[in-house]
Amino acid sequence: DLTGIESMDQCRHTLEQHNWNIEAAVQDRLNEQEGVPSVFNPPPSRPLQVNTADHRIYSYVVSRPQPRARWGYYFIMLPFRFTYYTLLDIFRFALRFIRPDPRSRVTDPVGDIISFIHMFEEKYGRIHPVFYQGTYSQALNDAKRELRFLLVYLHGDDHQDTDEFCRNTLCVPEVITLINTRMLFWACSTNKPEGYRVSQALRENTYPFLAVIMLKDRRMTVVGRLEGLIQADDLINQLMFIMDANQTYLVSERLERYE
């Protein structure tokens, strides 16, 4: 009654995870519903390493349709664009030695997350998936301990598709239900130091960007990448496909832990 869990098997599993400490089990369940880190999961001194080099990563990229006239313009401008971006990369590389990017200094990662959540709710409302209110490393640790999928969302504040994605995809009731019942959900703006740090690790190509991470072969591994403006129904289908394709790894890990 205290936690809202109706399944006796799930209750027993939760208690076993907490060594039959009822108070801790109830507190963790309430934390989970609010996106708060586990009471047994303080910030790690060394962050978990995530395997992003698995060649079996499922990748789904949505590109904006381009009119035929745009293609001709694109090929004409291609040499100029190549030269421009090459010089820009050289300039940025040199600038790092003169003035390091302030986002590279992560001083208050939890503050970055809370600030992003407040910004998100002010702009898009309070109806959204439950945000994990902890650092990326804490989210990884909780997903590993609880053997759950972790969905990571990197928010590109200035991208043209961000507003539409947040309003018409991420905050759709069916998407919210799927994420809240099947996954942990961690999100941050790449303009925040904590979000920028995760961006450097996951190396997204465009926005909106989502990554599905799980414990696979005893390592936290990226098993799915979704990039571009994806519609709500399509997002649900893609997440279900990724989870169904990798569920056996979590089942196998659970069996090993119970042995």
C-alpha positions as CSV (number, residue, x, y, z in Angstrom):
1,D,0.0,0.0,0.0
2,L,2.9,2.4,0.8
3,T,4.5,2.0,-2.7
4,G,1.5,1.3,-5.0
5,I,3.0,-2.0,-6.1
6,E,0.3,-4.6,-6.6
7,S,2.4,-7.6,-7.6
8,M,3.6,-9.8,-4.7
9,D,6.5,-11.0,-6.8
10,Q,7.7,-7.5,-7.5
11,C,7.4,-6.6,-3.8
12,R,9.5,-9.6,-2.9
13,H,12.1,-8.7,-5.5
14,T,12.3,-5.1,-4.2
15,L,12.7,-6.3,-0.6
16,E,15.4,-8.8,-1.6
17,Q,17.3,-6.0,-3.4
18,H,17.3,-4.1,-0.1
19,N,18.1,-7.1,2.1
20,W,14.5,-7.0,3.5
21,N,14.9,-3.5,4.8
22,I,11.3,-2.3,4.5
23,E,12.1,1.4,5.2
24,A,14.9,1.5,2.6
25,A,12.8,-0.4,0.0
26,V,9.8,2.0,0.4
27,Q,12.1,5.1,0.2
28,D,13.7,3.8,-2.9
29,R,10.4,3.1,-4.5
30,L,9.2,6.7,-3.8
31,N,12.5,8.0,-5.1
32,E,12.1,6.1,-8.3
33,Q,8.6,7.6,-8.8
34,E,10.1,11.1,-8.4
35,G,13.3,10.5,-10.4
36,V,15.5,10.8,-7.4
37,P,18.7,8.6,-7.1
38,S,18.6,5.5,-5.0
39,V,19.3,5.9,-1.3
40,F,22.1,3.4,-1.8
41,N,23.6,5.1,-4.7
42,P,25.8,8.1,-3.7
43,P,27.8,9.8,-6.4
44,P,30.6,7.4,-7.4
45,S,34.2,8.5,-6.9
46,R,35.0,7.1,-10.4
47,P,32.2,7.3,-13.0
48,L,31.1,4.1,-14.8
49,Q,32.6,3.6,-18.2
50,V,30.0,3.2,-21.0
51,N,30.8,1.1,-24.0
52,T,30.0,3.2,-27.1
53,A,32.1,1.2,-29.5
54,D,29.8,-1.8,-29.8
55,H,29.4,-2.4,-33.5
56,R,25.9,-3.9,-32.9
57,I,24.5,-0.6,-31.7
58,Y,21.1,0.0,-33.3
59,S,21.0,3.4,-35.0
60,Y,18.0,5.2,-36.3
61,V,18.4,8.7,-37.9
62,V,15.5,10.9,-39.1
63,S,16.5,13.4,-41.8
64,R,14.5,16.4,-42.8
65,P,13.1,16.0,-46.4
66,Q,14.9,18.3,-48.9
67,P,13.3,19.7,-52.1
68,R,15.1,18.8,-55.3
69,A,16.3,22.4,-55.8
70,R,18.0,22.3,-52.5
71,W,20.1,19.3,-53.7
72,G,21.6,21.3,-56.6
73,Y,22.4,24.2,-54.2
74,Y,23.9,21.7,-51.8
75,F,26.4,20.2,-54.4
76,I,27.4,23.7,-55.6
77,M,28.1,24.9,-52.1
78,L,29.8,21.7,-51.0
79,P,33.4,22.7,-51.6
80,F,32.9,26.1,-49.9
81,R,31.2,24.4,-46.9
82,F,34.0,21.9,-46.6
83,T,36.6,24.7,-46.6
84,Y,34.6,26.8,-44.1
85,Y,34.1,23.9,-41.6
86,T,37.7,22.8,-41.9
87,L,38.9,26.3,-41.0
88,L,36.3,26.6,-38.3
89,D,37.5,23.3,-36.7
90,I,41.1,24.5,-36.8
91,F,40.1,27.8,-35.2
92,R,38.1,26.0,-32.4
93,F,41.0,23.6,-31.8
94,A,43.5,26.6,-31.4
95,L,41.0,28.5,-29.3
96,R,40.9,25.6,-26.7
97,F,44.5,26.4,-25.8
98,I,43.8,30.1,-25.4
99,R,40.3,30.0,-23.7
100,P,39.0,26.6,-22.7
101,D,35.3,26.0,-23.1
102,P,33.6,26.9,-19.7
103,R,31.3,23.9,-20.1
104,S,34.3,21.6,-19.7
105,R,34.4,22.5,-16.0
106,V,31.8,20.4,-14.2
107,T,31.4,21.9,-10.7
108,D,27.8,21.2,-9.8
109,P,26.4,18.4,-11.9
110,V,23.2,17.9,-9.9
111,G,22.6,21.7,-10.0
112,D,22.9,21.4,-13.8
113,I,20.2,18.7,-13.9
114,I,17.8,20.6,-11.6
115,S,18.3,23.8,-13.5
116,F,17.6,22.0,-16.8
117,I,14.4,20.4,-15.4
118,H,13.1,23.8,-14.2
119,M,13.8,25.3,-17.6
120,F,12.1,22.4,-19.3
121,E,9.0,22.8,-17.2
122,E,8.8,26.5,-17.6
123,K,8.9,26.1,-21.4
124,Y,7.0,22.9,-22.1
125,G,4.9,22.3,-18.9
126,R,5.0,19.8,-16.1
127,I,3.5,16.8,-18.0
128,H,6.6,14.9,-19.1
129,P,8.5,11.7,-18.4
130,V,10.0,11.5,-14.9
131,F,13.4,13.1,-15.0
132,Y,16.2,11.4,-13.1
133,Q,17.3,14.0,-10.6
134,G,20.9,13.0,-10.3
135,T,24.1,12.9,-12.2
136,Y,24.7,10.8,-15.3
137,S,27.0,8.6,-13.3
138,Q,24.4,8.0,-10.7
139,A,21.8,7.2,-13.3
140,L,24.2,4.6,-14.8
141,N,24.8,3.1,-11.4
142,D,21.0,2.8,-10.7
143,A,20.3,1.3,-14.1
144,K,23.1,-1.2,-13.5
145,R,22.0,-2.1,-10.0
146,E,18.3,-2.3,-10.9
147,L,18.9,-4.0,-14.3
148,R,16.8,-1.4,-16.2
149,F,17.2,0.3,-19.5
150,L,18.5,3.9,-19.2
151,L,17.2,6.4,-21.8
152,V,19.5,9.4,-22.2
153,Y,18.2,12.6,-23.8
154,L,20.6,15.4,-24.8
155,H,18.7,18.7,-25.3
156,G,20.0,21.0,-28.0
157,D,18.6,24.4,-27.0
158,D,19.3,26.1,-30.3
159,H,18.3,23.3,-32.7
160,Q,15.3,24.0,-34.9
161,D,13.6,20.7,-34.1
162,T,14.0,20.8,-30.3
163,D,10.7,22.6,-29.5
164,E,8.6,20.4,-31.7
165,F,10.2,17.2,-30.3
166,C,9.6,18.2,-26.7
167,R,6.0,19.4,-27.2
168,N,4.7,16.8,-29.7
169,T,6.8,13.7,-29.0
170,L,8.5,13.6,-25.6
171,C,5.4,15.0,-23.7
172,V,2.8,12.8,-25.5
173,P,1.0,10.6,-22.8
174,E,1.8,7.3,-24.6
175,V,5.5,8.1,-24.7
176,I,5.4,9.2,-21.1
177,T,3.8,6.0,-20.0
178,L,6.3,3.8,-21.9
179,I,9.3,5.6,-20.5
180,N,8.1,5.8,-16.9
181,T,7.1,2.1,-16.8
182,R,10.1,0.6,-18.6
183,M,13.1,2.8,-18.3
184,L,15.0,5.3,-16.2
185,F,15.1,8.7,-18.0
186,W,18.1,11.1,-17.7
187,A,18.2,14.3,-19.6
188,C,20.3,17.5,-19.7
189,S,21.0,20.5,-22.0
190,T,24.3,20.4,-23.8
191,N,24.7,24.0,-22.8
192,K,25.2,22.8,-19.2
193,P,28.6,21.4,-18.2
194,E,27.1,18.0,-17.2
195,G,25.2,17.7,-20.4
196,Y,28.2,18.8,-22.4
197,R,30.4,16.2,-20.7
198,V,27.9,13.4,-21.6
199,S,27.7,14.8,-25.2
200,Q,31.5,14.4,-25.5
201,A,31.1,10.8,-24.4
202,L,28.2,9.8,-26.6
203,R,29.2,12.0,-29.6
204,E,25.8,12.8,-31.1
205,N,25.5,13.9,-34.7
206,T,22.3,15.9,-34.5
207,Y,19.4,16.7,-32.3
208,P,17.1,15.6,-30.8
209,F,19.3,12.8,-29.6
210,L,18.4,9.8,-27.5
211,A,20.5,6.9,-26.4
212,V,19.4,3.6,-24.8
213,I,22.0,2.2,-22.3
214,M,21.9,-1.1,-20.4
215,L,24.0,-3.7,-18.7
216,K,25.2,-6.0,-21.5
217,D,28.0,-8.6,-21.1
218,R,28.7,-7.0,-17.7
219,R,29.3,-3.6,-19.1
220,M,27.1,-0.5,-19.4
221,T,26.6,-0.4,-23.1
222,V,24.9,1.9,-25.6
223,V,22.5,-0.4,-27.5
224,G,20.5,2.2,-29.4
225,R,20.8,5.7,-30.8
226,L,17.9,7.7,-32.1
227,E,18.8,11.0,-33.8
228,G,16.6,13.6,-35.5
229,L,13.0,14.7,-35.3
230,I,11.1,11.5,-34.6
231,Q,7.3,11.3,-34.2
232,A,5.7,9.9,-31.0
233,D,4.4,6.7,-32.6
234,D,7.7,6.1,-34.3
235,L,9.6,6.7,-31.0
236,I,7.5,4.2,-29.2
237,N,8.1,1.6,-31.9
238,Q,11.8,2.2,-31.9
239,L,12.2,2.0,-28.2
240,M,10.1,-1.2,-28.0
241,F,12.2,-2.7,-30.7
242,I,15.5,-1.9,-28.9
243,M,14.2,-3.2,-25.6
244,D,12.8,-6.4,-27.0
245,A,16.0,-7.1,-28.9
246,N,18.1,-6.7,-25.8
247,Q,15.8,-8.0,-23.0
248,T,17.5,-11.4,-22.9
249,Y,20.7,-9.8,-21.6
250,L,18.9,-8.4,-18.6
251,V,17.1,-11.7,-18.0
252,S,20.4,-13.6,-18.1
253,E,22.0,-11.1,-15.7
254,R,19.0,-11.5,-13.3
255,L,19.4,-15.3,-13.3
256,E,23.1,-15.0,-12.6
257,R,22.4,-12.7,-9.6
258,Y,19.8,-15.1,-8.1
259,E,22.1,-18.1,-8.4
